[in-house]
Amino acid sequence: MKTFYLVRHAQYDNPLNILVGRLPVVLSSEGVAEAVKISK
């Protein structure tokens, strides 16, 4: 039996309101903390 994990994306920093998915955006400091927590 396979195990699947559903994970929501981490919070990102988008001050220029770039359409996400079209250009790379960086994670906010809170998003980095979320990603680290999820990875554990």
N, C-alpha and C positions, 0 to 999 in steps of 0.2 A: 504494500500500500504506500502511495506517495503522500508526502506532506506538502501542503501549499501554505505560504504565508502571504497574507494580503497586507500591504504596507502603503499608507498614504504618503505622498511626497512631503519632504521637510519644507519648512518655511524659507522662502527666498527673499532676497533684497532686490526690488525692482523700482528704483526711484524714477526711471524714465518711462514707465508704463509700457515696456517692450512686450509684444505679444509672446507669451511664454510658449516654447516649443519651436519657435522660429529662429531665435537667437539664443545663445547661452546666457543664462543669468546665474549669479553666484548666490550661495546660501547666506542668509543673515547669520549673525552670531547665535541667535536662538535656533535657527535651522541646523547649524553645525552641531549644537548640543543635542538636538532631537535625533540627528543621524547617528551620532555616537551611541546614544541610548538605545536606538533601534537595533544597531549592529550587535549589541550585547545580548 
